């Protein structure tokens, strides 16, 4: 499983437009094979910071997602609404580490 | 529900120590009332970036967590191992927004 945290600092006057476009991206992405979770989260201390937190089964699913019609249509539109964005891929660190 | 993304840029030589301390924090936090998820994630492109991604039932649970013995014991130790950290609280944006 791979987690993606895609953090967007959205232009203040574009926040509602961003959310409407994000809705379409979320609903279509959740239908994709390998999509375990895909939701938008608002920073409780700054409503212009909006994160997608996504969970994917594997890298192949992410590659398919990045080539999907809805991704190619919506993500460039979202990009025009943000001041900056940061996308990071994470894998879970197992807690059964040796400690001694 | 509240999501916390706590992003740590860990000093390169302290990554393994950070993971061992994080393990104890994760195991004890997961036993807390109101803790829905609490795990550590490693940036797939930079193993010194380690995020806690947490899900809590409500703000009261987070307040209890911040006052817990394991939090007060371990978090200051983790803080000494990082170059910088950023903690943000998020709430999910509902997708049943009006679109017209």
N, CA and C atoms of all chains as a GROMACS GRO file, in nm:
protein
  600
    1UNK      N    1   0.084  -0.120   0.000
    1UNK     CA    2   0.000   0.000   0.000
    1UNK      C    3   0.087   0.125   0.000
    2UNK      N    4   0.043   0.222  -0.076
    2UNK     CA    5   0.115   0.349  -0.084
    2UNK      C    6   0.020   0.463  -0.046
    3UNK      N    7   0.064   0.548   0.045
    3UNK     CA    8  -0.012   0.667   0.080
    3UNK      C    9   0.043   0.786   0.001
    4UNK      N   10  -0.046   0.868  -0.049
    4UNK     CA   11  -0.006   0.995  -0.110
    4UNK      C   12  -0.065   1.108  -0.028
    5UNK      N   13   0.020   1.204   0.008
    5UNK     CA   14  -0.029   1.328   0.067
    5UNK      C   15   0.003   1.438  -0.033
    6UNK      N   16  -0.101   1.496  -0.092
    6UNK     CA   17  -0.085   1.602  -0.193
    6UNK      C   18  -0.138   1.730  -0.131
    7UNK      N   19  -0.044   1.813  -0.090
    7UNK     CA   20  -0.080   1.935  -0.014
    7UNK      C   21  -0.086   2.055  -0.108
    8UNK      N   22  -0.199   2.124  -0.104
    8UNK     CA   23  -0.221   2.240  -0.192
    8UNK      C   24  -0.245   2.366  -0.110
    9UNK      N   25  -0.168   2.470  -0.138
    9UNK     CA   26  -0.200   2.603  -0.084
    9UNK      C   27  -0.280   2.674  -0.191
   10UNK      N   28  -0.411   2.684  -0.170
   10UNK     CA   29  -0.502   2.732  -0.273
   10UNK      C   30  -0.518   2.883  -0.262
   11UNK      N   31  -0.526   2.948  -0.378
   11UNK     CA   32  -0.554   3.093  -0.379
   11UNK      C   33  -0.687   3.116  -0.308
   12UNK      N   34  -0.688   3.214  -0.218
   12UNK     CA   35  -0.804   3.233  -0.129
   12UNK      C   36  -0.936   3.240  -0.206
   13UNK      N   37  -0.937   3.312  -0.317
   13UNK     CA   38  -1.063   3.333  -0.389
   13UNK      C   39  -1.101   3.212  -0.476
   14UNK      N   40  -1.013   3.110  -0.477
   14UNK     CA   41  -1.039   2.991  -0.560
   14UNK      C   42  -1.073   2.867  -0.479
   15UNK      N   43  -1.087   2.882  -0.348
   15UNK     CA   44  -1.107   2.765  -0.262
   15UNK      C   45  -1.235   2.689  -0.299
   16UNK      N   46  -1.344   2.760  -0.321
   16UNK     CA   47  -1.470   2.689  -0.351
   16UNK      C   48  -1.463   2.620  -0.487
   17UNK      N   49  -1.402   2.687  -0.585
   17UNK     CA   50  -1.384   2.625  -0.718
   17UNK      C   51  -1.297   2.500  -0.706
   18UNK      N   52  -1.193   2.509  -0.625
   18UNK     CA   53  -1.104   2.394  -0.604
   18UNK      C   54  -1.184   2.276  -0.547
   19UNK      N   55  -1.271   2.304  -0.449
   19UNK     CA   56  -1.347   2.196  -0.386
   19UNK      C   57  -1.444   2.131  -0.484
   20UNK      N   58  -1.504   2.210  -0.570
   20UNK     CA   59  -1.600   2.155  -0.666
   20UNK      C   60  -1.528   2.063  -0.765
   21UNK      N   61  -1.413   2.109  -0.816
   21UNK     CA   62  -1.335   2.026  -0.909
   21UNK      C   63  -1.282   1.901  -0.837
   22UNK      N   64  -1.240   1.919  -0.713
   22UNK     CA   65  -1.187   1.806  -0.635
   22UNK      C   66  -1.293   1.699  -0.616
   23UNK      N   67  -1.417   1.742  -0.598
   23UNK     CA   68  -1.526   1.646  -0.580
   23UNK      C   69  -1.533   1.549  -0.698
   24UNK      N   70  -1.526   1.604  -0.819
   24UNK     CA   71  -1.533   1.518  -0.939
   24UNK      C   72  -1.414   1.422  -0.943
   25UNK      N   73  -1.295   1.474  -0.912
   25UNK     CA   74  -1.175   1.391  -0.912
   25UNK      C   75  -1.186   1.278  -0.809
   26UNK      N   76  -1.238   1.311  -0.692
   26UNK     CA   77  -1.251   1.212  -0.584
   26UNK      C   78  -1.348   1.101  -0.625
   27UNK      N   79  -1.465   1.142  -0.673
   27UNK     CA   80  -1.567   1.041  -0.705
   27UNK      C   81  -1.519   0.947  -0.815
   28UNK      N   82  -1.453   1.001  -0.917
   28UNK     CA   83  -1.405   0.915  -1.027
   28UNK      C   84  -1.285   0.831  -0.984
   29UNK      N   85  -1.198   0.888  -0.903
   29UNK     CA   86  -1.079   0.814  -0.860
   29UNK      C   87  -1.118   0.697  -0.771
   30UNK      N   88  -1.220   0.717  -0.686
   30UNK     CA   89  -1.262   0.610  -0.595
   30UNK      C   90  -1.316   0.489  -0.671
   31UNK      N   91  -1.355   0.509  -0.796
   31UNK     CA   92  -1.404   0.396  -0.877
   31UNK      C   93  -1.289   0.316  -0.937
   32UNK      N   94  -1.167   0.368  -0.931
   32UNK     CA   95  -1.053   0.302  -0.996
   32UNK      C   96  -1.009   0.178  -0.920
   33UNK      N   97  -0.962   0.080  -0.996
   33UNK     CA   98  -0.904  -0.041  -0.936
   33UNK      C   99  -0.777   0.000  -0.860
   34UNK      N  100  -0.766  -0.047  -0.737
   34UNK     CA  101  -0.645  -0.018  -0.660
   34UNK      C  102  -0.655   0.106  -0.574
   35UNK      N  103  -0.768   0.180  -0.585
   35UNK     CA  104  -0.787   0.298  -0.501
   35UNK      C  105  -0.854   0.255  -0.370
   36UNK      N  106  -0.782   0.268  -0.262
   36UNK     CA  107  -0.834   0.225  -0.131
   36UNK      C  108  -0.898   0.343  -0.058
   37UNK      N  109  -0.842   0.461  -0.075
   37UNK     CA  110  -0.901   0.582  -0.016
   37UNK      C  111  -0.856   0.702  -0.098
   38UNK      N  112  -0.942   0.804  -0.104
   38UNK     CA  113  -0.910   0.924  -0.182
   38UNK      C  114  -1.004   1.033  -0.133
   39UNK      N  115  -0.955   1.120  -0.048
   39UNK     CA  116  -1.041   1.223   0.009
   39UNK      C  117  -0.966   1.355   0.020
   40UNK      N  118  -1.044   1.461   0.036
   40UNK     CA  119  -0.986   1.595   0.051
   40UNK      C  120  -1.001   1.638   0.196
   41UNK      N  121  -0.895   1.698   0.248
   41UNK     CA  122  -0.891   1.742   0.388
   41UNK      C  123  -0.851   1.888   0.395
   42UNK      N  124  -0.923   1.960   0.482
   42UNK     CA  125  -0.898   2.103   0.500
   42UNK      C  126  -0.821   2.126   0.629
   43UNK      N  127  -0.715   2.205   0.622
   43UNK     CA  128  -0.639   2.241   0.742
   43UNK      C  129  -0.731   2.316   0.839
   44UNK      N  130  -0.742   2.267   0.962
   44UNK     CA  131  -0.835   2.327   1.058
   44UNK      C  132  -0.793   2.468   1.099
   45UNK      N  133  -0.666   2.502   1.075
   45UNK     CA  134  -0.617   2.635   1.111
   45UNK      C  135  -0.597   2.726   0.990
   46UNK      N  136  -0.620   2.673   0.870
   46UNK     CA  137  -0.600   2.753   0.749
   46UNK      C  138  -0.681   2.692   0.635
   47UNK      N  139  -0.802   2.745   0.611
   47UNK     CA  140  -0.892   2.683   0.513
   47UNK      C  141  -0.843   2.691   0.369
   48UNK      N  142  -0.731   2.760   0.344
   48UNK     CA  143  -0.678   2.762   0.207
   48UNK      C  144  -0.580   2.645   0.184
   49UNK      N  145  -0.548   2.571   0.290
   49UNK     CA  146  -0.461   2.453   0.274
   49UNK      C  147  -0.549   2.329   0.262
   50UNK      N  148  -0.546   2.268   0.145
   50UNK     CA  149  -0.632   2.152   0.117
   50UNK      C  150  -0.544   2.036   0.070
   51UNK      N  151  -0.553   1.926   0.142
   51UNK     CA  152  -0.472   1.807   0.113
   51UNK      C  153  -0.559   1.696   0.056
   52UNK      N  154  -0.512   1.637  -0.050
   52UNK     CA  155  -0.565   1.505  -0.084
   52UNK      C  156  -0.485   1.403  -0.004
   53UNK      N  157  -0.554   1.315   0.067
   53UNK     CA  158  -0.486   1.201   0.128
   53UNK      C  159  -0.542   1.077   0.060
   54UNK      N  160  -0.452   1.004  -0.005
   54UNK     CA  161  -0.493   0.892  -0.090
   54UNK      C  162  -0.422   0.764  -0.045
   55UNK      N  163  -0.489   0.653  -0.062
   55UNK     CA  164  -0.424   0.524  -0.038
   55UNK      C  165  -0.445   0.438  -0.162
   56UNK      N  166  -0.333   0.386  -0.214
   56UNK     CA  167  -0.335   0.304  -0.335
   56UNK      C  168  -0.274   0.167  -0.306
   57UNK      N  169  -0.320   0.069  -0.380
   57UNK     CA  170  -0.273  -0.069  -0.358
   57UNK      C  171  -0.125  -0.084  -0.392
   58UNK      N  172  -0.081  -0.018  -0.501
   58UNK     CA  173   0.058  -0.035  -0.547
   58UNK      C  174   0.092   0.073  -0.650
   59UNK      N  175   0.218   0.073  -0.696
   59UNK     CA  176   0.262   0.176  -0.790
   59UNK      C  177   0.190   0.168  -0.924
   60UNK      N  178   0.155   0.048  -0.965
   60UNK     CA  179   0.085   0.031  -1.093
   60UNK      C  180  -0.049   0.104  -1.091
   61UNK      N  181  -0.118   0.096  -0.978
   61UNK     CA  182  -0.249   0.164  -0.966
   61UNK      C  183  -0.230   0.315  -0.976
   62UNK      N  184  -0.122   0.365  -0.917
   62UNK     CA  185  -0.095   0.510  -0.923
   62UNK      C  186  -0.063   0.552  -1.067
   63UNK      N  187   0.015   0.468  -1.137
   63UNK     CA  188   0.047   0.499  -1.277
   63UNK      C  189  -0.080   0.503  -1.363
   64UNK      N  190  -0.169   0.405  -1.341
   64UNK     CA  191  -0.296   0.407  -1.416
   64UNK      C  192  -0.376   0.534  -1.383
   65UNK      N  193  -0.379   0.569  -1.254
   65UNK     CA  194  -0.451   0.689  -1.210
   65UNK      C  195  -0.396   0.814  -1.278
   66UNK      N  196  -0.263   0.823  -1.284
   66UNK     CA  197  -0.201   0.942  -1.344
   66UNK      C  198  -0.228   0.954  -1.494
   67UNK      N  199  -0.264   0.841  -1.555
   67UNK     CA  200  -0.295   0.841  -1.699
   67UNK      C  201  -0.445   0.845  -1.726
   68UNK      N  202  -0.526   0.846  -1.622
   68UNK     CA  203  -0.672   0.838  -1.641
   68UNK      C  204  -0.726   0.968  -1.701
   69UNK      N  205  -0.839   0.957  -1.770
   69UNK     CA  206  -0.902   1.074  -1.831
   69UNK      C  207  -0.935   1.181  -1.727
   70UNK      N  208  -0.993   1.138  -1.614
   70UNK     CA  209  -1.034   1.237  -1.513
   70UNK      C  210  -0.913   1.306  -1.451
   71UNK      N  211  -0.802   1.231  -1.431
   71UNK     CA  212  -0.680   1.294  -1.378
   71UNK      C  213  -0.628   1.398  -1.478
   72UNK      N  214  -0.616   1.358  -1.604
   72UNK     CA  215  -0.559   1.447  -1.706
   72UNK      C  216  -0.647   1.569  -1.732
   73UNK      N  217  -0.777   1.553  -1.708
   73UNK     CA  218  -0.870   1.666  -1.729
   73UNK      C  219  -0.871   1.762  -1.609
   74UNK      N  220  -0.873   1.704  -1.488
   74UNK     CA  221  -0.900   1.788  -1.370
   74UNK      C  222  -0.773   1.842  -1.304
   75UNK      N  223  -0.668   1.761  -1.296
   75UNK     CA  224  -0.549   1.803  -1.221
   75UNK      C  225  -0.485   1.930  -1.279
   76UNK      N  226  -0.476   1.946  -1.412
   76UNK     CA  227  -0.422   2.074  -1.462
   76UNK      C  228  -0.510   2.194  -1.425
   77UNK      N  229  -0.642   2.172  -1.416
   77UNK     CA  230  -0.731   2.282  -1.374
   77UNK      C  231  -0.705   2.317  -1.227
   78UNK      N  232  -0.688   2.216  -1.144
   78UNK     CA  233  -0.659   2.242  -1.002
   78UNK      C  234  -0.527   2.317  -0.988
   79UNK      N  235  -0.430   2.281  -1.072
   79UNK     CA  236  -0.297   2.342  -1.062
   79UNK      C  237  -0.302   2.492  -1.081
   80UNK      N  238  -0.400   2.539  -1.161
   80UNK     CA  239  -0.412   2.684  -1.186
   80UNK      C  240  -0.471   2.758  -1.066
   81UNK      N  241  -0.528   2.685  -0.971
   81UNK     CA  242  -0.596   2.747  -0.857
   81UNK      C  243  -0.508   2.756  -0.733
   82UNK      N  244  -0.385   2.700  -0.742
   82UNK     CA  245  -0.301   2.691  -0.623
   82UNK      C  246  -0.182   2.785  -0.632
   83UNK      N  247  -0.135   2.826  -0.514
   83UNK     CA  248  -0.011   2.904  -0.508
   83UNK      C  249   0.109   2.809  -0.508
   84UNK      N  250   0.096   2.700  -0.438
   84UNK     CA  251   0.197   2.596  -0.449
   84UNK      C  252   0.140   2.462  -0.405
   85UNK      N  253   0.206   2.356  -0.450
   85UNK     CA  254   0.162   2.222  -0.412
   85UNK      C  255   0.283   2.134  -0.387
   86UNK      N  256   0.261   2.030  -0.309
   86UNK     CA  257   0.368   1.936  -0.276
   86UNK      C  258   0.305   1.798  -0.271
   87UNK      N  259   0.356   1.708  -0.353
   87UNK     CA  260   0.301   1.572  -0.359
   87UNK      C  261   0.408   1.475  -0.310
   88UNK      N  262   0.376   1.398  -0.207
   88UNK     CA  263   0.473   1.302  -0.156
   88UNK      C  264   0.409   1.165  -0.144
   89UNK      N  265   0.487   1.063  -0.180
   89UNK     CA  266   0.442   0.925  -0.170
   89UNK      C  267   0.505   0.862  -0.046
   90UNK      N  268   0.425   0.790   0.030
   90UNK     CA  269   0.474   0.731   0.154
   90UNK      C  270   0.439   0.583   0.161
   91UNK      N  271   0.529   0.508   0.221
   91UNK     CA  272   0.495   0.370   0.257
   91UNK      C  273   0.502   0.357   0.409
   92UNK      N  274   0.415   0.273   0.462
   92UNK     CA  275   0.408   0.260   0.607
   92UNK      C  276   0.536   0.195   0.661
   93UNK      N  277   0.585   0.247   0.773
   93UNK     CA  278   0.700   0.188   0.841
   93UNK      C  279   0.646   0.082   0.937
   94UNK      N  280   0.687  -0.044   0.922
   94UNK     CA  281   0.634  -0.147   1.011
   94UNK      C  282   0.677  -0.120   1.156
   95UNK      N  283   0.588  -0.150   1.251
   95UNK     CA  284   0.623  -0.123   1.391
   95UNK      C  285   0.690  -0.244   1.457
   96UNK      N  286   0.700  -0.354   1.385
   96UNK     CA  287   0.766  -0.470   1.444
   96UNK      C  288   0.918  -0.466   1.419
   97UNK      N  289   0.975  -0.345   1.440
   97UNK     CA  290   1.119  -0.329   1.426
   97UNK      C  291   1.191  -0.396   1.543
   98UNK      N  292   1.310  -0.440   1.516
   98UNK     CA  293   1.393  -0.486   1.629
   98UNK      C  294   1.431  -0.365   1.714
   99UNK      N  295   1.418  -0.377   1.843
   99UNK     CA  296   1.455  -0.263   1.929
   99UNK      C  297   1.581  -0.292   2.009
  100UNK      N  298   1.631  -0.414   1.999
  100UNK     CA  299   1.756  -0.442   2.069
  100UNK      C  300   1.832  -0.555   2.001
  101UNK      N  301  -1.426   1.332   1.298
  101UNK     CA  302  -1.292   1.275   1.288
  101UNK      C  303  -1.192   1.381   1.247
  102UNK      N  304  -1.076   1.374   1.306
  102UNK     CA  305  -0.969   1.469   1.274
  102UNK      C  306  -0.845   1.389   1.230
  103UNK      N  307  -0.789   1.430   1.116
  103UNK     CA  308  -0.663   1.371   1.070
  103UNK      C  309  -0.548   1.462   1.112
  104UNK      N  310  -0.440   1.402   1.157
  104UNK     CA  311  -0.318   1.479   1.182
  104UNK      C  312  -0.210   1.425   1.089
  105UNK      N  313  -0.143   1.516   1.020
  105UNK     CA  314  -0.023   1.480   0.944
  105UNK      C  315   0.093   1.554   1.012
  106UNK      N  316   0.181   1.477   1.074
  106UNK     CA  317   0.296   1.534   1.145
  106UNK      C  318   0.421   1.493   1.068
  107UNK      N  319   0.474   1.590   0.993
  107UNK     CA  320   0.585   1.563   0.901
  107UNK      C  321   0.718   1.599   0.966
  108UNK      N  322   0.809   1.504   0.967
  108UNK     CA  323   0.939   1.523   1.031
  108UNK      C  324   1.052   1.505   0.929
  109UNK      N  325   1.138   1.604   0.921
  109UNK     CA  326   1.263   1.587   0.846
  109UNK      C  327   1.368   1.547   0.948
  110UNK      N  328   1.404   1.419   0.945
  110UNK     CA  329   1.487   1.363   1.051
  110UNK      C  330   1.635   1.373   1.012
  111UNK      N  331   1.720   1.403   1.112
  111UNK     CA  332   1.864   1.404   1.086
  111UNK      C  333   1.905   1.265   1.036
  112UNK      N  334   1.983   1.263   0.930
  112UNK     CA  335   2.011   1.138   0.860
  112UNK      C  336   2.062   1.028   0.954
  113UNK      N  337   2.149   1.064   1.045
  113UNK     CA  338   2.210   0.963   1.132
  113UNK      C  339   2.117   0.922   1.246
  114UNK      N  340   2.000   0.986   1.254
  114UNK     CA  341   1.907   0.958   1.365
  114UNK      C  342   1.781   0.884   1.319
  115UNK      N  343   1.777   0.846   1.192
  115UNK     CA  344   1.654   0.786   1.138
  115UNK      C  345   1.616   0.658   1.212
  116UNK      N  346   1.712   0.571   1.237
  116UNK     CA  347   1.678   0.444   1.303
  116UNK      C  348   1.634   0.467   1.448
  117UNK      N  349   1.701   0.558   1.517
  117UNK     CA  350   1.660   0.593   1.654
  117UNK      C  351   1.519   0.649   1.654
  118UNK      N  352   1.491   0.734   1.557
  118UNK     CA  353   1.357   0.793   1.546
  118UNK      C  354   1.253   0.682   1.531
  119UNK      N  355   1.281   0.584   1.446
  119UNK     CA  356   1.184   0.477   1.421
  119UNK      C  357   1.159   0.393   1.546
  120UNK      N  358   1.265   0.368   1.621
  120UNK     CA  359   1.250   0.287   1.743
  120UNK      C  360   1.164   0.360   1.846
  121UNK      N  361   1.190   0.491   1.866
  121UNK     CA  362   1.109   0.569   1.959
  121UNK      C  363   0.965   0.581   1.908
  122UNK      N  364   0.951   0.598   1.776
  122UNK     CA  365   0.817   0.611   1.717
  122UNK      C  366   0.735   0.485   1.741
  123UNK      N  367   0.801   0.370   1.736
  123UNK     CA  368   0.732   0.243   1.757
  123UNK      C  369   0.660   0.244   1.893
  124UNK      N  370   0.731   0.287   1.996
  124UNK     CA  371   0.672   0.290   2.131
  124UNK      C  372   0.554   0.387   2.136
  125UNK      N  373   0.572   0.504   2.073
  125UNK     CA  374   0.465   0.604   2.070
  125UNK      C  375   0.342   0.550   1.997
  126UNK      N  376   0.365   0.481   1.886
  126UNK     CA  377   0.253   0.427   1.807
  126UNK      C  378   0.177   0.322   1.886
  127UNK      N  379   0.249   0.227   1.945
  127UNK     CA  380   0.182   0.117   2.015
  127UNK      C  381   0.099   0.169   2.132
  128UNK      N  382   0.154   0.265   2.207
  128UNK     CA  383   0.079   0.318   2.322
  128UNK      C  384  -0.036   0.409   2.279
  129UNK      N  385  -0.014   0.487   2.173
  129UNK     CA  386  -0.120   0.578   2.127
  129UNK      C  387  -0.239   0.499   2.073
  130UNK      N  388  -0.210   0.387   2.005
  130UNK     CA  389  -0.319   0.306   1.948
  130UNK      C  390  -0.411   0.248   2.056
  131UNK      N  391  -0.361   0.241   2.179
  131UNK     CA  392  -0.445   0.191   2.289
  131UNK      C  393  -0.536   0.299   2.345
  132UNK      N  394  -0.514   0.424   2.306
  132UNK     CA  395  -0.593   0.534   2.363
  132UNK      C  396  -0.735   0.537   2.309
  133UNK      N  397  -0.828   0.581   2.397
  133UNK     CA  398  -0.966   0.602   2.355
  133UNK      C  399  -0.968   0.714   2.251
  134UNK      N  400  -1.037   0.690   2.140
  134UNK     CA  401  -1.050   0.794   2.039
  134UNK      C  402  -0.943   0.789   1.932
  135UNK      N  403  -0.846   0.697   1.945
  135UNK     CA  404  -0.742   0.683   1.842
  135UNK      C  405  -0.790   0.582   1.737
  136UNK      N  406  -0.814   0.631   1.617
  136UNK     CA  407  -0.865   0.545   1.509
  136UNK      C  408  -0.750   0.490   1.425
  137UNK      N  409  -0.647   0.569   1.406
  137UNK     CA  410  -0.527   0.523   1.334
  137UNK      C  411  -0.408   0.606   1.380
  138UNK      N  412  -0.290   0.542   1.379
  138UNK     CA  413  -0.168   0.612   1.423
  138UNK      C  414  -0.052   0.532   1.369
  139UNK      N  415   0.005   0.579   1.260
  139UNK     CA  416   0.114   0.503   1.198
  139UNK      C  417   0.222   0.598   1.146
  140UNK      N  418   0.338   0.539   1.120
  140UNK     CA  419   0.451   0.616   1.068
  140UNK      C  420   0.472   0.580   0.921
  141UNK      N  421   0.496   0.682   0.840
  141UNK     CA  422   0.513   0.664   0.696
  141UNK      C  423   0.643   0.728   0.650
  142UNK      N  424   0.712   0.655   0.563
  142UNK     CA  425   0.840   0.701   0.512
  142UNK      C  426   0.823   0.751   0.369
  143UNK      N  427   0.875   0.868   0.340
  143UNK     CA  428   0.872   0.922   0.204
  143UNK      C  429   0.949   0.828   0.111
  144UNK      N  430   0.882   0.782   0.004
  144UNK     CA  431   0.945   0.683  -0.085
  144UNK      C  432   1.063   0.741  -0.162
  145UNK      N  433   1.072   0.875  -0.167
  145UNK     CA  434   1.183   0.938  -0.237
  145UNK      C  435   1.286   1.001  -0.144
  146UNK      N  436   1.260   0.994  -0.015
  146UNK     CA  437   1.354   1.054   0.081
  146UNK      C  438   1.334   0.988   0.218
  147UNK      N  439   1.416   0.888   0.250
  147UNK     CA  440   1.392   0.812   0.373
  147UNK      C  441   1.416   0.890   0.502
  148UNK      N  442   1.460   1.015   0.492
  148UNK     CA  443   1.473   1.097   0.614
  148UNK      C  444   1.344   1.174   0.644
  149UNK      N  445   1.247   1.168   0.553
  149UNK     CA  446   1.117   1.233   0.578
  149UNK      C  447   1.020   1.128   0.632
  150UNK      N  448   0.982   1.144   0.756
  150UNK     CA  449   0.895   1.047   0.824
  150UNK      C  450   0.772   1.120   0.879
  151UNK      N  451   0.656   1.075   0.834
  151UNK     CA  452   0.528   1.136   0.874
  151UNK      C  453   0.452   1.044   0.968
  152UNK      N  454   0.403   1.100   1.075
  152UNK     CA  455   0.294   1.032   1.144
  152UNK      C  456   0.164   1.073   1.075
  153UNK      N  457   0.082   0.975   1.039
  153UNK     CA  458  -0.053   1.005   0.992
  153UNK      C  459  -0.147   0.943   1.094
  154UNK      N  460  -0.226   1.029   1.157
  154UNK     CA  461  -0.308   0.988   1.270
  154UNK      C  462  -0.454   1.022   1.241
  155UNK      N  463  -0.545   0.941   1.294
  155UNK     CA  464  -0.688   0.974   1.287
  155UNK      C  465  -0.743   0.964   1.428
  156UNK      N  466  -0.808   1.073   1.469
  156UNK     CA  467  -0.866   1.081   1.604
  156UNK      C  468  -1.015   1.108   1.594
  157UNK      N  469  -1.087   1.063   1.696
  157UNK     CA  470  -1.234   1.078   1.696
  157UNK      C  471  -1.276   1.224   1.708
  158UNK      N  472  -1.204   1.302   1.790
  158UNK     CA  473  -1.244   1.441   1.814
  158UNK      C  474  -1.130   1.516   1.883
  159UNK      N  475  -1.149   1.645   1.905
  159UNK     CA  476  -1.043   1.727   1.965
  159UNK      C  477  -1.012   1.687   2.109
  160UNK      N  478  -1.114   1.638   2.181
  160UNK     CA  479  -1.092   1.596   2.319
  160UNK      C  480  -0.991   1.481   2.324
  161UNK      N  481  -1.003   1.388   2.231
  161UNK     CA  482  -0.911   1.274   2.227
  161UNK      C  483  -0.767   1.322   2.200
  162UNK      N  484  -0.753   1.423   2.114
  162UNK     CA  485  -0.620   1.477   2.084
  162UNK      C  486  -0.563   1.546   2.207
  163UNK      N  487  -0.649   1.620   2.279
  163UNK     CA  488  -0.603   1.686   2.401
  163UNK      C  489  -0.556   1.584   2.504
  164UNK      N  490  -0.631   1.476   2.519
  164UNK     CA  491  -0.589   1.370   2.613
  164UNK      C  492  -0.456   1.310   2.569
  165UNK      N  493  -0.443   1.285   2.437
  165UNK     CA  494  -0.319   1.229   2.382
  165UNK      C  495  -0.200   1.320   2.412
  166UNK      N  496  -0.220   1.452   2.392
  166UNK     CA  497  -0.110   1.547   2.413
  166UNK      C  498  -0.066   1.554   2.560
  167UNK      N  499  -0.156   1.512   2.650
  167UNK     CA  500  -0.124   1.513   2.793
  167UNK      C  501  -0.082   1.376   2.845
  168UNK      N  502  -0.082   1.275   2.758
  168UNK     CA  503  -0.052   1.138   2.803
  168UNK      C  504   0.095   1.123   2.843
  169UNK      N  505   0.120   1.029   2.929
  169UNK     CA  506   0.257   1.004   2.975
  169UNK      C  507   0.350   0.969   2.858
  170UNK      N  508   0.302   0.881   2.768
  170UNK     CA  509   0.390   0.839   2.656
  170UNK      C  510   0.418   0.955   2.561
  171UNK      N  511   0.318   1.042   2.539
  171UNK     CA  512   0.341   1.160   2.453
  171UNK      C  513   0.446   1.251   2.517
  172UNK      N  514   0.427   1.280   2.646
  172UNK     CA  515   0.517   1.375   2.715
  172UNK      C  516   0.658   1.318   2.730
  173UNK      N  517   0.668   1.186   2.731
  173UNK     CA  518   0.799   1.122   2.744
  173UNK      C  519   0.872   1.113   2.609
  174UNK      N  520   0.797   1.075   2.505
  174UNK     CA  521   0.863   1.039   2.378
  174UNK      C  522   0.875   1.157   2.281
  175UNK      N  523   0.771   1.241   2.272
  175UNK     CA  524   0.772   1.347   2.170
  175UNK      C  525   0.890   1.443   2.187
  176UNK      N  526   0.925   1.485   2.310
  176UNK     CA  527   1.044   1.572   2.322
  176UNK      C  528   1.174   1.502   2.276
  177UNK      N  529   1.181   1.369   2.296
  177UNK     CA  530   1.299   1.296   2.247
  177UNK      C  531   1.303   1.295   2.094
  178UNK      N  532   1.186   1.273   2.032
  178UNK     CA  533   1.179   1.276   1.885
  178UNK      C  534   1.220   1.414   1.832
  179UNK      N  535   1.177   1.519   1.904
  179UNK     CA  536   1.204   1.656   1.858
  179UNK      C  537   1.353   1.684   1.846
  180UNK      N  538   1.432   1.615   1.929
  180UNK     CA  539   1.578   1.636   1.924
  180UNK      C  540   1.643   1.568   1.804
  181UNK      N  541   1.570   1.479   1.738
  181UNK     CA  542   1.626   1.402   1.627
  181UNK      C  543   1.592   1.461   1.490
  182UNK      N  544   1.512   1.570   1.490
  182UNK     CA  545   1.466   1.623   1.362
  182UNK      C  546   1.530   1.757   1.330
  183UNK      N  547   1.538   1.785   1.200
  183UNK     CA  548   1.582   1.917   1.156
  183UNK      C  549   1.466   2.014   1.156
  184UNK      N  550   1.352   1.966   1.113
  184UNK     CA  551   1.230   2.045   1.129
  184UNK      C  552   1.108   1.956   1.125
  185UNK      N  553   0.998   2.009   1.180
  185UNK     CA  554   0.874   1.933   1.180
  185UNK      C  555   0.758   2.027   1.155
  186UNK      N  556   0.650   1.971   1.104
  186UNK     CA  557   0.530   2.049   1.075
  186UNK      C  558   0.411   1.962   1.112
  187UNK      N  559   0.328   2.011   1.201
  187UNK     CA  560   0.211   1.934   1.244
  187UNK      C  561   0.086   2.008   1.199
  188UNK      N  562   0.001   1.941   1.123
  188UNK     CA  563  -0.122   2.005   1.078
  188UNK      C  564  -0.242   1.916   1.106
  189UNK      N  565  -0.350   1.979   1.150
  189UNK     CA  566  -0.475   1.907   1.177
  189UNK      C  567  -0.571   1.931   1.061
  190UNK      N  568  -0.634   1.825   1.017
  190UNK     CA  569  -0.724   1.834   0.902
  190UNK      C  570  -0.859   1.772   0.932
  191UNK      N  571  -0.961   1.830   0.876
  191UNK     CA  572  -1.092   1.765   0.877
  191UNK      C  573  -1.132   1.737   0.732
  192UNK      N  574  -1.204   1.626   0.713
  192UNK     CA  575  -1.240   1.586   0.578
  192UNK      C  576  -1.340   1.685   0.519
  193UNK      N  577  -1.319   1.718   0.391
  193UNK     CA  578  -1.414   1.803   0.319
  193UNK      C  579  -1.520   1.711   0.260
  194UNK      N  580  -1.649   1.732   0.294
  194UNK     CA  581  -1.750   1.641   0.239
  194UNK      C  582  -1.759   1.655   0.087
  195UNK      N  583  -1.782   1.545   0.018
  195UNK     CA  584  -1.790   1.553  -0.129
  195UNK      C  585  -1.932   1.579  -0.177
  196UNK      N  586  -2.026   1.584  -0.085
  196UNK     CA  587  -2.164   1.614  -0.128
  196UNK      C  588  -2.189   1.765  -0.131
  197UNK      N  589  -2.090   1.836  -0.187
  197UNK     CA  590  -2.102   1.982  -0.203
  197UNK      C  591  -2.201   2.013  -0.314
  198UNK      N  592  -2.267   2.125  -0.300
  198UNK     CA  593  -2.348   2.173  -0.412
  198UNK      C  594  -2.254   2.212  -0.526
  199UNK      N  595  -2.287   2.168  -0.646
  199UNK     CA  596  -2.200   2.204  -0.759
  199UNK      C  597  -2.269   2.302  -0.852
  200UNK      N  598  -2.396   2.334  -0.823
  200UNK     CA  599  -2.462   2.435  -0.908
  200UNK      C  600  -2.567   2.510  -0.827
   0.00000   0.00000   0.00000
